[in-house]
């Protein structure tokens, strides 16, 4: 099996275990927050602070959310 085949099989195994109802609930919550002009807070400590910084930029740019990032 090639690297690509192995990788895609692993991705499929992971995504098959995701809780679709929980993902849809989170989407509904985020839509409600945006409709009510609310804010989303992201907090990252250590290395994850970089991850939250990237997520905040994506939410601001692509989804037009008001995001608070205390560490950035």
Buried (B, 14 or more C-beta within 10 A) or exposed (E): EEEEEEEEEEEEEEEEEEEEEEEEEEEEEBEEBBEEEEEBEBEBEEEEBEEBBEBBEEBBEEEEBEBEBEEB
